[in-house]
Amino acid sequence: MIAAFTFIPCNFGEDACVYTDDGPFLERPDVYFRQLGDDHILMIFCIIYVFSVMTFNITGLSITRYINALARAVCDVSRTVIIWLVGIIVTLTVGQS
């Protein structure tokens, strides 16, 4: 799907478009990878994200195997609540400065 969006010009304004030398587009993976390579902090957070998703999926498979699918569904809901709470805490603490 991203491959199709790479070639579609964007007319939605500055906030919704990715700007390159060729003009605004809906999506440009080359810009993403260039920014990822330029910013080491962003790279670290992407790697942490990949490992957290991997850990969540492995844990979910283990829970489903040894307990049941209902327990995994409860874990899915609790993950959403925990991420929401962490987002609020980060916004209230780091967002102040």
Distance bins in CASP14 RR format, pairs under 12 A and 6 or more apart:
PFRMAT RR
TARGET T0000
AUTHOR 0000-0000-0000
RMODE 2
METHOD distances of the structure
MODEL  1
1 8 0 0 0 0 0 1 0 0 0 0 0
1 26 0 0 0 0 0 1 0 0 0 0 0
1 27 0 0 0 0 1 0 0 0 0 0 0
1 29 0 0 0 0 0 1 0 0 0 0 0
2 8 0 0 0 0 0 1 0 0 0 0 0
2 18 0 0 0 0 0 1 0 0 0 0 0
2 25 0 0 0 0 0 1 0 0 0 0 0
2 26 0 0 0 0 1 0 0 0 0 0 0
2 27 1 0 1 0 0 0 0 0 0 0 0
2 28 0 0 0 0 1 0 0 0 0 0 0
2 29 1 0 1 0 0 0 0 0 0 0 0
2 30 0 0 0 0 0 1 0 0 0 0 0
2 31 0 0 0 0 0 1 0 0 0 0 0
2 32 0 0 0 0 1 0 0 0 0 0 0
2 33 0 0 0 0 0 1 0 0 0 0 0
3 25 0 0 0 0 0 1 0 0 0 0 0
3 26 0 0 0 0 0 1 0 0 0 0 0
3 27 0 0 0 0 1 0 0 0 0 0 0
3 28 0 0 0 0 0 1 0 0 0 0 0
3 29 0 0 0 0 1 0 0 0 0 0 0
3 30 0 0 0 0 0 1 0 0 0 0 0
4 25 0 0 0 0 0 1 0 0 0 0 0
4 26 0 0 0 0 1 0 0 0 0 0 0
4 27 0 0 0 0 1 0 0 0 0 0 0
4 29 0 0 0 0 0 1 0 0 0 0 0
5 16 0 0 0 0 0 1 0 0 0 0 0
5 17 0 0 0 0 0 1 0 0 0 0 0
5 18 0 0 0 0 1 0 0 0 0 0 0
5 24 0 0 0 0 0 1 0 0 0 0 0
5 25 1 0 0 1 0 0 0 0 0 0 0
5 26 1 0 1 0 0 0 0 0 0 0 0
5 27 1 1 0 0 0 0 0 0 0 0 0
5 28 0 0 0 0 1 0 0 0 0 0 0
5 29 0 0 0 0 1 0 0 0 0 0 0
5 32 0 0 0 0 0 1 0 0 0 0 0
6 18 0 0 0 0 1 0 0 0 0 0 0
6 20 0 0 0 0 0 1 0 0 0 0 0
6 22 0 0 0 0 0 1 0 0 0 0 0
6 25 1 0 0 1 0 0 0 0 0 0 0
6 26 1 0 0 1 0 0 0 0 0 0 0
6 27 1 0 1 0 0 0 0 0 0 0 0
6 28 1 0 0 1 0 0 0 0 0 0 0
6 29 1 0 0 1 0 0 0 0 0 0 0
6 30 0 0 0 0 1 0 0 0 0 0 0
6 31 0 0 0 0 1 0 0 0 0 0 0
6 32 0 0 0 0 0 1 0 0 0 0 0
7 20 0 0 0 0 0 1 0 0 0 0 0
7 22 0 0 0 0 1 0 0 0 0 0 0
7 23 0 0 0 0 0 1 0 0 0 0 0
7 25 1 0 0 1 0 0 0 0 0 0 0
7 26 0 0 0 0 1 0 0 0 0 0 0
7 27 0 0 0 0 1 0 0 0 0 0 0
7 28 0 0 0 0 1 0 0 0 0 0 0
7 29 0 0 0 0 0 1 0 0 0 0 0
8 16 0 0 0 0 0 1 0 0 0 0 0
8 17 0 0 0 0 0 1 0 0 0 0 0
8 18 0 0 0 0 0 1 0 0 0 0 0
8 23 0 0 0 0 0 1 0 0 0 0 0
8 24 0 0 0 0 0 1 0 0 0 0 0
8 25 1 0 0 1 0 0 0 0 0 0 0
8 26 1 0 1 0 0 0 0 0 0 0 0
8 27 1 0 0 1 0 0 0 0 0 0 0
8 28 0 0 0 0 0 1 0 0 0 0 0
9 16 0 0 0 0 0 1 0 0 0 0 0
9 17 0 0 0 0 1 0 0 0 0 0 0
9 18 0 0 0 0 0 1 0 0 0 0 0
9 19 0 0 0 0 0 1 0 0 0 0 0
9 20 0 0 0 0 0 1 0 0 0 0 0
9 22 0 0 0 0 1 0 0 0 0 0 0
9 23 1 0 0 1 0 0 0 0 0 0 0
9 24 1 0 0 1 0 0 0 0 0 0 0
9 25 1 0 0 1 0 0 0 0 0 0 0
9 26 1 0 0 1 0 0 0 0 0 0 0
9 27 0 0 0 0 0 1 0 0 0 0 0
9 28 0 0 0 0 0 1 0 0 0 0 0
10 16 1 0 0 1 0 0 0 0 0 0 0
10 17 1 1 0 0 0 0 0 0 0 0 0
10 18 1 0 0 1 0 0 0 0 0 0 0
10 19 0 0 0 0 1 0 0 0 0 0 0
10 20 0 0 0 0 0 1 0 0 0 0 0
10 22 0 0 0 0 0 1 0 0 0 0 0
10 23 0 0 0 0 1 0 0 0 0 0 0
10 24 1 0 1 0 0 0 0 0 0 0 0
10 25 1 0 1 0 0 0 0 0 0 0 0
10 26 1 0 1 0 0 0 0 0 0 0 0
10 27 0 0 0 0 1 0 0 0 0 0 0
10 28 0 0 0 0 1 0 0 0 0 0 0
11 17 0 0 0 0 1 0 0 0 0 0 0
11 23 0 0 0 0 0 1 0 0 0 0 0
11 24 1 0 0 1 0 0 0 0 0 0 0
11 25 0 0 0 0 0 1 0 0 0 0 0
11 26 0 0 0 0 1 0 0 0 0 0 0
12 18 0 0 0 0 0 1 0 0 0 0 0
12 24 0 0 0 0 1 0 0 0 0 0 0
12 25 0 0 0 0 0 1 0 0 0 0 0
12 26 0 0 0 0 1 0 0 0 0 0 0
12 27 0 0 0 0 0 1 0 0 0 0 0
13 19 0 0 0 0 0 1 0 0 0 0 0
13 23 0 0 0 0 0 1 0 0 0 0 0
13 24 1 0 0 1 0 0 0 0 0 0 0
13 25 0 0 0 0 0 1 0 0 0 0 0
13 26 0 0 0 0 0 1 0 0 0 0 0
14 23 0 0 0 0 0 1 0 0 0 0 0
14 24 0 0 0 0 1 0 0 0 0 0 0
15 24 0 0 0 0 0 1 0 0 0 0 0
16 24 0 0 0 0 1 0 0 0 0 0 0
16 25 0 0 0 0 0 1 0 0 0 0 0
16 26 1 0 0 1 0 0 0 0 0 0 0
16 27 0 0 0 0 0 1 0 0 0 0 0
17 23 0 0 0 0 1 0 0 0 0 0 0
17 24 1 1 0 0 0 0 0 0 0 0 0
17 25 1 0 0 1 0 0 0 0 0 0 0
17 26 1 0 0 1 0 0 0 0 0 0 0
17 27 0 0 0 0 1 0 0 0 0 0 0
17 28 0 0 0 0 1 0 0 0 0 0 0
17 31 0 0 0 0 0 1 0 0 0 0 0
18 24 1 0 0 1 0 0 0 0 0 0 0
18 25 1 0 1 0 0 0 0 0 0 0 0
18 26 1 0 0 1 0 0 0 0 0 0 0
18 27 1 0 0 1 0 0 0 0 0 0 0
18 28 1 0 1 0 0 0 0 0 0 0 0
18 29 0 0 0 0 1 0 0 0 0 0 0
18 30 0 0 0 0 1 0 0 0 0 0 0
18 31 1 0 1 0 0 0 0 0 0 0 0
18 32 0 0 0 0 1 0 0 0 0 0 0
18 34 0 0 0 0 0 1 0 0 0 0 0
18 35 0 0 0 0 0 1 0 0 0 0 0
19 25 0 0 0 0 1 0 0 0 0 0 0
19 26 0 0 0 0 0 1 0 0 0 0 0
19 27 0 0 0 0 0 1 0 0 0 0 0
19 28 0 0 0 0 1 0 0 0 0 0 0
19 31 0 0 0 0 1 0 0 0 0 0 0
20 26 0 0 0 0 0 1 0 0 0 0 0
20 27 0 0 0 0 0 1 0 0 0 0 0
20 28 1 0 1 0 0 0 0 0 0 0 0
20 29 0 0 0 0 0 1 0 0 0 0 0
20 30 1 0 0 1 0 0 0 0 0 0 0
20 31 1 0 0 1 0 0 0 0 0 0 0
20 32 0 0 0 0 0 1 0 0 0 0 0
20 34 0 0 0 0 0 1 0 0 0 0 0
20 35 0 0 0 0 0 1 0 0 0 0 0
21 28 0 0 0 0 0 1 0 0 0 0 0
21 30 0 0 0 0 0 1 0 0 0 0 0
21 31 0 0 0 0 0 1 0 0 0 0 0
22 28 0 0 0 0 1 0 0 0 0 0 0
22 30 0 0 0 0 0 1 0 0 0 0 0
22 31 0 0 0 0 0 1 0 0 0 0 0
23 31 0 0 0 0 0 1 0 0 0 0 0
24 31 0 0 0 0 0 1 0 0 0 0 0
25 31 0 0 0 0 1 0 0 0 0 0 0
25 32 0 0 0 0 0 1 0 0 0 0 0
28 34 0 0 0 0 1 0 0 0 0 0 0
28 35 0 0 0 0 0 1 0 0 0 0 0
29 35 0 0 0 0 0 1 0 0 0 0 0
29 36 0 0 0 0 0 1 0 0 0 0 0
30 36 0 0 0 0 0 1 0 0 0 0 0
30 37 0 0 0 0 0 1 0 0 0 0 0
31 37 0 0 0 0 0 1 0 0 0 0 0
31 38 0 0 0 0 0 1 0 0 0 0 0
32 38 0 0 0 0 0 1 0 0 0 0 0
32 39 0 0 0 0 0 1 0 0 0 0 0
32 42 0 0 0 0 1 0 0 0 0 0 0
32 43 0 0 0 0 0 1 0 0 0 0 0
32 46 0 0 0 0 0 1 0 0 0 0 0
33 39 0 0 0 0 0 1 0 0 0 0 0
33 42 0 0 0 0 0 1 0 0 0 0 0
33 43 0 0 0 0 0 1 0 0 0 0 0
33 46 0 0 0 0 0 1 0 0 0 0 0
34 42 0 0 0 0 0 1 0 0 0 0 0
34 43 0 0 0 0 0 1 0 0 0 0 0
35 41 0 0 0 0 0 1 0 0 0 0 0
35 42 1 0 0 1 0 0 0 0 0 0 0
35 43 0 0 0 0 1 0 0 0 0 0 0
35 46 0 0 0 0 0 1 0 0 0 0 0
36 42 1 0 1 0 0 0 0 0 0 0 0
36 43 1 0 1 0 0 0 0 0 0 0 0
36 44 0 0 0 0 0 1 0 0 0 0 0
36 45 0 0 0 0 1 0 0 0 0 0 0
36 46 1 0 0 1 0 0 0 0 0 0 0
36 47 0 0 0 0 0 1 0 0 0 0 0
36 49 0 0 0 0 0 1 0 0 0 0 0
37 43 1 0 0 1 0 0 0 0 0 0 0
37 44 0 0 0 0 0 1 0 0 0 0 0
37 46 0 0 0 0 1 0 0 0 0 0 0
39 45 0 0 0 0 1 0 0 0 0 0 0
39 46 0 0 0 0 1 0 0 0 0 0 0
40 46 0 0 0 0 0 1 0 0 0 0 0
40 47 0 0 0 0 0 1 0 0 0 0 0
41 47 0 0 0 0 0 1 0 0 0 0 0
41 48 0 0 0 0 0 1 0 0 0 0 0
42 48 0 0 0 0 0 1 0 0 0 0 0
42 49 0 0 0 0 0 1 0 0 0 0 0
43 49 0 0 0 0 0 1 0 0 0 0 0
43 50 0 0 0 0 0 1 0 0 0 0 0
44 50 0 0 0 0 0 1 0 0 0 0 0
44 51 0 0 0 0 0 1 0 0 0 0 0
45 51 0 0 0 0 0 1 0 0 0 0 0
45 52 0 0 0 0 0 1 0 0 0 0 0
46 52 0 0 0 0 0 1 0 0 0 0 0
46 53 0 0 0 0 0 1 0 0 0 0 0
47 53 0 0 0 0 0 1 0 0 0 0 0
47 54 0 0 0 0 0 1 0 0 0 0 0
48 54 0 0 0 0 0 1 0 0 0 0 0
48 55 0 0 0 0 0 1 0 0 0 0 0
49 55 0 0 0 0 0 1 0 0 0 0 0
49 56 0 0 0 0 0 1 0 0 0 0 0
49 83 0 0 0 0 0 1 0 0 0 0 0
50 56 0 0 0 0 0 1 0 0 0 0 0
50 57 0 0 0 0 0 1 0 0 0 0 0
51 57 0 0 0 0 0 1 0 0 0 0 0
51 58 0 0 0 0 0 1 0 0 0 0 0
52 58 0 0 0 0 0 1 0 0 0 0 0
52 59 0 0 0 0 0 1 0 0 0 0 0
52 79 0 0 0 0 1 0 0 0 0 0 0
52 82 0 0 0 0 0 1 0 0 0 0 0
52 83 0 0 0 0 0 1 0 0 0 0 0
52 86 0 0 0 0 0 1 0 0 0 0 0
53 59 0 0 0 0 0 1 0 0 0 0 0
53 60 0 0 0 0 0 1 0 0 0 0 0
53 79 0 0 0 0 0 1 0 0 0 0 0
53 83 0 0 0 0 0 1 0 0 0 0 0
54 60 0 0 0 0 0 1 0 0 0 0 0
54 61 0 0 0 0 0 1 0 0 0 0 0
55 61 0 0 0 0 0 1 0 0 0 0 0
55 62 0 0 0 0 0 1 0 0 0 0 0
55 75 0 0 0 0 0 1 0 0 0 0 0
55 79 0 0 0 0 0 1 0 0 0 0 0
56 62 0 0 0 0 0 1 0 0 0 0 0
56 63 0 0 0 0 0 1 0 0 0 0 0
56 72 0 0 0 0 0 1 0 0 0 0 0
56 75 0 0 0 0 1 0 0 0 0 0 0
56 76 0 0 0 0 1 0 0 0 0 0 0
56 78 0 0 0 0 0 1 0 0 0 0 0
56 79 1 0 0 1 0 0 0 0 0 0 0
56 80 0 0 0 0 0 1 0 0 0 0 0
56 82 0 0 0 0 0 1 0 0 0 0 0
56 83 0 0 0 0 0 1 0 0 0 0 0
57 63 0 0 0 0 0 1 0 0 0 0 0
57 64 0 0 0 0 0 1 0 0 0 0 0
57 72 0 0 0 0 0 1 0 0 0 0 0
57 75 0 0 0 0 0 1 0 0 0 0 0
57 76 0 0 0 0 0 1 0 0 0 0 0
57 79 0 0 0 0 0 1 0 0 0 0 0
58 64 0 0 0 0 0 1 0 0 0 0 0
58 65 0 0 0 0 0 1 0 0 0 0 0
58 72 0 0 0 0 0 1 0 0 0 0 0
59 65 0 0 0 0 0 1 0 0 0 0 0
59 66 0 0 0 0 0 1 0 0 0 0 0
59 67 0 0 0 0 0 1 0 0 0 0 0
59 71 0 0 0 0 0 1 0 0 0 0 0
59 72 0 0 0 0 1 0 0 0 0 0 0
59 75 1 0 0 1 0 0 0 0 0 0 0
59 76 0 0 0 0 0 1 0 0 0 0 0
59 78 0 0 0 0 0 1 0 0 0 0 0
59 79 0 0 0 0 1 0 0 0 0 0 0
60 66 0 0 0 0 1 0 0 0 0 0 0
60 67 0 0 0 0 1 0 0 0 0 0 0
60 68 0 0 0 0 0 1 0 0 0 0 0
60 69 0 0 0 0 1 0 0 0 0 0 0
60 71 0 0 0 0 1 0 0 0 0 0 0
60 72 1 0 1 0 0 0 0 0 0 0 0
60 73 0 0 0 0 0 1 0 0 0 0 0
60 74 0 0 0 0 0 1 0 0 0 0 0
60 75 1 0 0 1 0 0 0 0 0 0 0
60 76 0 0 0 0 1 0 0 0 0 0 0
60 78 0 0 0 0 0 1 0 0 0 0 0
60 79 0 0 0 0 0 1 0 0 0 0 0
61 67 0 0 0 0 0 1 0 0 0 0 0
61 69 0 0 0 0 0 1 0 0 0 0 0
61 72 0 0 0 0 1 0 0 0 0 0 0
61 75 0 0 0 0 0 1 0 0 0 0 0
62 68 0 0 0 0 0 1 0 0 0 0 0
62 71 0 0 0 0 0 1 0 0 0 0 0
62 72 0 0 0 0 1 0 0 0 0 0 0
62 75 0 0 0 0 0 1 0 0 0 0 0
63 69 0 0 0 0 1 0 0 0 0 0 0
63 70 0 0 0 0 1 0 0 0 0 0 0
63 71 1 0 1 0 0 0 0 0 0 0 0
63 72 1 0 1 0 0 0 0 0 0 0 0
63 73 0 0 0 0 1 0 0 0 0 0 0
63 74 0 0 0 0 1 0 0 0 0 0 0
63 75 1 0 0 1 0 0 0 0 0 0 0
63 76 0 0 0 0 0 1 0 0 0 0 0
63 78 0 0 0 0 0 1 0 0 0 0 0
63 79 0 0 0 0 0 1 0 0 0 0 0
64 70 0 0 0 0 1 0 0 0 0 0 0
64 71 1 0 0 1 0 0 0 0 0 0 0
64 72 1 0 1 0 0 0 0 0 0 0 0
64 73 0 0 0 0 1 0 0 0 0 0 0
64 74 0 0 0 0 0 1 0 0 0 0 0
64 75 0 0 0 0 1 0 0 0 0 0 0
64 76 0 0 0 0 0 1 0 0 0 0 0
65 71 0 0 0 0 0 1 0 0 0 0 0
65 72 0 0 0 0 1 0 0 0 0 0 0
66 72 0 0 0 0 0 1 0 0 0 0 0
67 73 0 0 0 0 0 1 0 0 0 0 0
67 74 0 0 0 0 1 0 0 0 0 0 0
67 75 0 0 0 0 1 0 0 0 0 0 0
68 74 0 0 0 0 0 1 0 0 0 0 0
68 75 0 0 0 0 0 1 0 0 0 0 0
69 75 0 0 0 0 0 1 0 0 0 0 0
69 76 0 0 0 0 0 1 0 0 0 0 0
70 76 0 0 0 0 0 1 0 0 0 0 0
70 77 0 0 0 0 0 1 0 0 0 0 0
71 77 0 0 0 0 0 1 0 0 0 0 0
71 78 0 0 0 0 0 1 0 0 0 0 0
72 78 0 0 0 0 0 1 0 0 0 0 0
72 79 0 0 0 0 0 1 0 0 0 0 0
73 79 0 0 0 0 0 1 0 0 0 0 0
73 80 0 0 0 0 0 1 0 0 0 0 0
74 80 0 0 0 0 0 1 0 0 0 0 0
74 81 0 0 0 0 0 1 0 0 0 0 0
75 81 0 0 0 0 0 1 0 0 0 0 0
75 82 0 0 0 0 0 1 0 0 0 0 0
76 82 0 0 0 0 0 1 0 0 0 0 0
76 83 0 0 0 0 0 1 0 0 0 0 0
77 83 0 0 0 0 0 1 0 0 0 0 0
77 84 0 0 0 0 0 1 0 0 0 0 0
78 84 0 0 0 0 0 1 0 0 0 0 0
78 85 0 0 0 0 0 1 0 0 0 0 0
79 85 0 0 0 0 0 1 0 0 0 0 0
79 86 0 0 0 0 0 1 0 0 0 0 0
80 86 0 0 0 0 0 1 0 0 0 0 0
80 87 0 0 0 0 0 1 0 0 0 0 0
81 87 0 0 0 0 0 1 0 0 0 0 0
81 88 0 0 0 0 0 1 0 0 0 0 0
82 88 0 0 0 0 0 1 0 0 0 0 0
82 89 0 0 0 0 0 1 0 0 0 0 0
83 89 0 0 0 0 0 1 0 0 0 0 0
83 90 0 0 0 0 0 1 0 0 0 0 0
84 90 0 0 0 0 0 1 0 0 0 0 0
84 91 0 0 0 0 0 1 0 0 0 0 0
85 91 0 0 0 0 0 1 0 0 0 0 0
85 92 0 0 0 0 0 1 0 0 0 0 0
86 92 0 0 0 0 0 1 0 0 0 0 0
86 93 0 0 0 0 0 1 0 0 0 0 0
86 94 0 0 0 0 0 1 0 0 0 0 0
87 93 0 0 0 0 1 0 0 0 0 0 0
87 94 0 0 0 0 1 0 0 0 0 0 0
87 95 0 0 0 0 0 1 0 0 0 0 0
88 94 0 0 0 0 0 1 0 0 0 0 0
88 95 0 0 0 0 0 1 0 0 0 0 0
89 95 0 0 0 0 0 1 0 0 0 0 0
89 96 0 0 0 0 0 1 0 0 0 0 0
90 96 0 0 0 0 0 1 0 0 0 0 0
90 97 0 0 0 0 0 1 0 0 0 0 0
91 97 0 0 0 0 0 1 0 0 0 0 0
END
